[in-house]
Amino acid sequence: MTPDADPSSGPWPVHRWFADVHDVEERLARYDYLADRGLSTAVFLATSLNLPLLLEGEVGVGKTEVARAIALALDRRVVRLQCYEGIDSSQALYEWDYPRQLLYLRAVGDDREDKEAIVEDLYGPRFLNERPLLEAIKAGSDAVLLIDEIDRADDEFEAFLLEVLSDFQISIPEIGAMRADEPPIVVLTTNRTRELHDALKRRCLYHWIDYPDLDREMAIVRARVPELAEDLALRIVEAVHRFRRLDLIKLPGIAETINWALTLDLLDVDHLEPDPVASTLGALLKEREDIDRVTPVLHEILD
């Protein structure tokens, strides 16, 4: 891929991977991601200016899918770093394959005189297990780096990540420095379980993804479950929007709406009535207390 670039603009060239905001909307829609104007603008700016795109929002609003849709639209591969409590730099960058190194040492034995060459072999590329950050650095502009749920990692890892995202360069003592020729597109997601540091936020272009309005969610369901009757799709989306107005522990996201629509279609349900809906609530709600809260008022919700 060789888009027009301005090599004089900062440390990285400014690219127009998308022609404009409307182009973002159209190309993501080809892969069934119906982005609104605000999100499309954020994607256009982040990809053009080589800024990490920080997406924040409730669980299930489609943050992770943004990275996948961008990758499909630009014919790139997704490199995903799933964050979790306790993740450290070695799990994100690289690790040496110690079991294979030991097997190699046993295979060469003590007969080989060139000990220095053995050490070079041991700490060469073939015994290096690449983790997502190193993989993305090597892939450069051929990848979309998805750093998923960054809020689950700790402060120390967040600081390390900020350093990597600044120049996309790492140093492996046994091999040397590795730097991306061009940076990958970076998408970070957070469910806001904790506040991120200002330093990371300032490094990124920020966008909040909210639940879609009824018309947009209807369009999403129709795109993902095209065999569903239009009137039933509308009733499903209307019901989900009523569920979200209740005092639930976990509100259903877009993914749950789609799964519920698929479930009802698979069961040949053509009308939303309390009995078939009650038996399928597990596709939409993920807490027992929420199901208990909803079941007695299904008549009102579906009315």
Disulfide bonds with the S-S distance in Angstrom:
none
